Amino acid sequence: MAHILLIEDDAAVRDTFEIILGADGHQVTMAADGLQGLSLLRTLKVDLVLTDIIMPNCDGVEVIRALRKRADAPPIIAISGGARTSAVNYLEVAKLLGAQQILSKPVGAMELLRTISDVLAAQPVK
């Protein structure tokens, strides 16, 4: 399966996603914010980045912008709290900046796994 970098500041969401992804056979590396995620990506090769949008220190939009500057950037799925009024706007910006898919929280396990599968399937074979 895939090696996924999960960038999420909410520990409960991060832990839940790790369980879901791990149970589906994915290897998960976790980061608590965008700065930590970008730091990990300097030395880590991943198949996909799953990033929250609204985070302290470095948000998901900044992560997407930084990754899009790289020729070897992995595909990105952006996630944000659906209950927040501005979350939809942030997700649309994420899509415009290069996220392959966007998801609004709360995200069900099946929707998360289906989206990851779809994004990975759409990538060229290396």
Steps between C-alpha positions, in 0.01 A plus 500: 500500500597867513724701729288797611611815680213614721525865603233578763513719810209334681648198682167314517443536124863410430477184712166399347630544146814304587287209619280510189794525261706240683212254502480542122868406470652845455821613665431830679743768608342777706571869544325738739522804273615615159850594615561152635348346188717702263806420710425127475455528124858622460625149573193279472351359183124456521235395251238749622459797734178529697492847655264698715456858382456704816800443729735712711854589387456398136159423354407253230484766228865582572585129487331464161675809363840372617441154355384630162843660456658154504519295182469178702206613713270223616125534446312694767161459663391803704255470788329769704224535754171504316326677788710811458350757267833576335609134469335462158685808375832366629435165337420665167827696525681173577351344187598800287856483637541137404339264749374201304199461730332682787291362786286673763509378860352293639632242257378142519749215476359369171501845338859559615623164371311531170645848439853380575454201270368722220786750530766230509343318203512820294878538546738394226696182571859581599 
